[in-house]
Amino acid sequence: MNDAMRAQTISMPAADGAAIEAYYAVPERGEPHGSVVVIHHAPGYDEATKEIARRFAAEGFAALCPNLYSREAPGLEPRAAAAQVRAAGGVPDAQVTGDVAAAADYLRARPGGNGKVGVIGYCTGGRQAVLAACELDLDAVVDCYGAYVTRSTPEGDSLPRAAITHLLRKLTCPLLGLFGAEDPAPPPAEVAELESALTEHGKDYEIQVYENAGHAFFSTDSPKYRTTAALAGWQRIVSWFSRHLSADPAAPGTL
């Protein structure tokens, strides 16, 4: 596999006219490629998330991760930025969706792209990825243990989020959901509710729940990392995006 890539921090124009920081990684294979918007987890726009973008580039996709905390916490290191944003009640859904839309537009305009763009999110980003896929014209979505899709946060939660079940009928693209059986947020019952809603609306989806895994099982820099689930999950992600972001609809499910 030719995994040559280029990765760098850029300034990306957002829908509201702001210029926000983003991390861009692109393969250098000399052939058309699909693209992925990466939505970071609640702990912020950190090195682990940038590594995810680089992994996508190594797999043959362009990837762009916007720093969703750019406006609220400019210049702060990831944990401090996340704490400041949490103290302020989080980033509004509409702002996140606008930033994902701007990231998708940026990727579509890059040379070498085939015009197809997917979105993936982790933790809070999982819910935000689903929301974006309900509001924007995208080609595929992956939700990695995103809670509060079918349920709202408890009263008094420091990051209040409303359920978006009513929006699932508008889902514009195939959805892959990856969850841990031991995750309290979302718990298995909430995952089952998501699957039921997707079935009710006739959506194209796959849900995988991994045993012996909880929240953040993809996080290599955390004690929550689970090797078996993470390796299997990455295989599913690459296969999913290869299938749905290929310029050739008959392309196989692996790169």
C-alpha positions in Angstrom: 0.0 0.0 0.0 1.3 3.5 -0.9 0.7 5.4 2.3 2.5 8.6 1.4 0.7 11.7 2.7 0.9 15.3 3.5 -0.6 16.7 6.7 -0.7 20.3 8.1 -2.6 22.7 10.2 -4.6 25.2 8.0 -7.0 28.1 8.5 -10.4 27.2 7.1 -13.2 29.6 6.1 -16.4 28.9 8.1 -20.0 29.5 7.2 -20.3 32.5 9.5 -17.3 34.2 8.0 -14.9 33.2 10.8 -11.5 31.6 10.0 -11.1 28.5 12.1 -8.1 26.2 12.7 -8.3 22.8 11.1 -6.0 19.8 10.5 -5.8 18.6 6.9 -4.3 15.3 5.8 -4.2 14.2 2.2 -2.8 11.1 0.4 -0.2 11.5 -2.3 -1.2 8.5 -4.5 -1.9 10.5 -7.6 -5.4 9.1 -8.0 -8.9 10.5 -7.2 -9.9 9.9 -3.6 -12.9 10.3 -1.3 -12.8 12.7 1.6 -13.8 12.6 5.3 -14.7 15.3 7.8 -13.4 14.2 11.2 -15.4 15.6 14.2 -13.3 15.5 17.4 -14.4 14.2 20.7 -15.5 16.3 23.8 -11.9 16.5 25.1 -11.1 18.5 22.1 -9.0 19.0 19.0 -6.0 17.0 20.2 -3.1 15.0 18.9 -5.1 11.7 19.0 -7.7 13.3 16.7 -5.0 14.5 14.4 -3.6 11.0 14.2 -7.0 9.8 13.1 -6.9 12.3 10.2 -3.5 11.0 9.3 -4.7 7.4 9.5 -7.4 8.2 6.9 -4.8 9.8 4.6 -2.7 6.6 4.9 -5.8 4.6 3.9 -6.3 6.8 0.8 -8.8 9.4 1.9 -8.4 13.1 2.4 -9.4 14.1 5.9 -10.1 17.5 7.5 -10.7 18.0 11.2 -12.0 21.4 12.1 -11.3 22.7 15.6 -14.8 23.2 16.8 -13.5 25.2 19.8 -11.7 27.8 17.7 -14.0 30.6 18.4 -14.7 30.0 22.1 -11.1 29.1 23.2 -8.6 30.3 20.6 -5.0 29.4 21.3 -5.7 27.2 24.3 -4.3 23.6 24.5 -7.0 21.0 24.0 -8.0 20.1 27.6 -8.1 23.7 28.6 -10.2 24.6 25.6 -12.6 21.7 26.3 -13.0 22.8 29.9 -13.7 26.4 28.8 -16.3 25.3 26.2 -17.9 22.9 28.7 -18.2 25.7 31.3 -20.0 27.8 28.7 -22.5 25.0 27.9 -20.9 23.6 24.8 -20.9 24.5 21.1 -24.4 25.1 19.6 -25.6 22.4 17.2 -26.2 24.9 14.4 -22.6 26.2 14.6 -21.2 22.7 14.5 -23.3 21.8 11.5 -22.1 25.0 9.8 -18.5 24.1 10.4 -19.0 20.6 9.1 -20.6 22.0 5.9 -17.7 24.4 5.4 -15.2 21.5 5.9 -17.1 19.4 3.4 -17.1 22.3 0.9 -13.3 22.8 1.4 -12.7 19.1 0.7 -14.9 19.1 -2.4 -12.9 22.0 -3.8 -9.4 20.3 -3.2 -7.6 18.9 -6.3 -7.6 15.1 -6.3 -10.9 14.6 -4.6 -13.6 12.7 -6.4 -16.4 14.9 -5.0 -17.7 12.4 -2.4 -17.5 13.4 1.3 -18.3 11.4 4.5 -18.3 12.4 8.1 -17.1 10.6 11.2 -17.4 11.6 14.9 -16.3 10.3 18.2 -18.1 10.8 21.6 -20.0 14.1 21.4 -18.7 14.1 17.8 -20.7 10.9 17.1 -24.0 12.7 17.8 -22.8 15.7 15.8 -21.9 13.5 12.8 -25.4 12.1 12.8 -26.9 15.5 13.1 -24.7 16.8 10.2 -25.8 13.8 8.1 -29.4 14.7 8.7 -28.9 18.3 7.8 -26.3 18.2 5.0 -25.9 16.5 1.7 -23.2 13.9 2.5 -22.3 10.4 1.2 -21.6 8.4 4.3 -21.5 8.8 8.1 -19.9 6.9 10.9 -21.1 7.4 14.5 -18.5 6.2 17.1 -20.3 5.9 20.4 -22.2 9.1 20.1 -24.7 9.5 23.0 -27.9 11.6 23.2 -29.1 10.9 19.7 -32.4 9.3 20.8 -32.4 10.8 24.3 -31.8 14.3 25.7 -29.2 14.9 28.4 -30.3 14.8 32.0 -31.4 18.1 33.5 -28.4 20.0 34.8 -25.9 18.3 32.5 -22.9 20.6 31.8 -23.2 19.9 28.1 -26.9 20.0 27.4 -27.9 18.2 24.2 -31.4 17.5 22.8 -32.5 14.3 21.3 -32.5 14.3 17.5 -34.6 11.3 16.8 -37.1 13.4 14.9 -34.4 14.3 12.4 -33.4 10.7 11.5 -36.1 10.6 8.8 -34.0 13.3 7.0 -30.8 11.2 7.1 -29.1 11.8 3.7 -26.6 8.9 3.6 -25.8 5.4 4.9 -24.9 5.3 8.6 -22.4 3.0 10.4 -22.7 3.0 14.2 -19.9 1.5 16.4 -20.6 1.1 20.1 -19.3 -0.6 23.2 -21.5 -3.0 25.1 -20.2 -1.6 28.4 -20.7 2.1 27.5 -23.0 4.0 29.9 -23.4 6.8 27.4 -24.9 5.6 25.1 -26.1 2.5 26.9 -27.1 -0.5 24.8 -30.8 0.5 25.2 -30.1 3.8 23.5 -28.3 2.1 20.7 -31.3 -0.2 20.2 -33.5 2.9 20.0 -31.3 4.3 17.3 -31.5 1.1 15.3 -35.2 1.0 15.7 -35.6 4.5 14.4 -33.4 3.9 11.4 -35.3 0.8 10.6 -38.6 2.6 10.9 -37.5 5.3 8.4 -36.1 2.7 6.0 -32.5 4.0 6.2 -29.4 2.2 5.0 -27.3 1.4 8.1 -25.1 -1.0 10.0 -24.8 -1.1 13.8 -22.0 -3.0 15.6 -21.8 -3.3 19.3 -18.5 -4.6 20.7 -18.3 -6.8 23.8 -15.8 -6.0 26.5 -15.6 -2.4 25.3 -17.0 0.8 26.8 -16.9 4.5 25.8 -13.8 5.8 23.9 -12.5 2.4 23.0 -10.7 3.9 19.9 -8.7 6.3 22.1 -5.2 5.0 22.0 -4.0 7.5 24.6 -6.6 6.5 27.2 -7.0 3.5 29.6 -10.4 3.0 27.9 -8.7 1.8 24.7 -9.7 -1.7 23.7 -7.4 -3.3 21.1 -9.8 -5.9 19.8 -12.7 -3.5 19.3 -10.6 -0.7 17.9 -8.9 -2.9 15.3 -12.2 -4.4 14.2 -13.8 -1.0 14.2 -11.1 0.5 12.0 -11.6 -2.3 9.5 -15.3 -1.6 9.4 -14.7 2.2 9.0 -12.3 1.8 6.1 -14.6 -0.7 4.4 -17.6 1.6 4.9 -16.0 4.6 3.5 -14.3 2.7 0.7 -17.7 1.4 -0.4 -19.6 4.7 -0.1 -16.9 7.3 -1.0 -15.6 5.5 -4.1 -16.1 7.1 -7.5 -16.9 3.6 -8.7 -20.1 2.3 -7.1 -18.9 -1.2 -7.9 -15.6 -0.8 -6.0 -14.8 -3.4 -3.4 -15.3 -2.7 0.3 -11.5 -2.5 1.0 -8.8 -0.3 -0.3 
